[in-house]
Amino acid sequence: MSAEKLLEGIRTIAAGEALLSPGATRTLITRFLASPEPASAPTAPTALAVLTAREREMMMLAAEGRSNDEIADDLVVSPLTVRTHIHRAMMKLGARDRAQLVVIAYQSGLVSRRDK
């Protein structure tokens, strides 16, 4: 890991945020996709109605395992803007961390296992 990435992680933790590397997120997604699909989704798609279109878009990209920097590059916004949208989506949905937000994205059908 580069010194820059390590410092970024320390700053994230110091700011009170949870830190889950893109690699860990991808591993979580891979394991989730390998497990049998549940009979019913615990999170109703209507629960996502509280999100703005941009928050849903950021949530989908995070569910694909992309980092804030990667999302920012793709959407031509700052990483802070991405972080803000992700954080707001987490707050609105009651997700304790980014990993739980990813799970909600799959459970709600925002992102499907067939997309992967």
C-alpha positions, 0 to 999 in steps of 0.5 A, a space after each residue: 500500500 502506498 503512503 498516500 493510500 495509508 494516509 487517506 485511510 487514517 484521515 477517513 478513520 480519524 473523521 469517524 468514517 468506516 473504511 472498507 477498501 475497494 478490494 474488500 468490497 469486491 470480495 464481499 460482492 463476489 461472496 454475496 453473488 456466489 451465495 444462493 439467492 434469497 426467496 424474498 428481499 428483506 429491503 423493499 425497493 420502495 425503501 429507496 424512494 427516499 434517495 435522490 437519483 444521484 444517491 441511487 446512482 452513487 449507491 449502484 456504483 459503490 455496489 459494483 465495488 468502485 472506490 470514491 475516486 473511481 466514481 468521481 473520475 467516471 462522473 467528473 465530480 470530486 471524491 468529496 461529492 461522491 463521499 457526501 452522496 454515499 454518506 447521505 444514502 447511508 443515513 437515509 437508509 440506516 446503513 451503518 457502513 458502506 458494506 451494508 449499503 452495498 448489501 441493501 443495493 442488492 437486497 432492494 434490487 437496485 443492483 441484481 446478481 444477474 448484472 454481474 
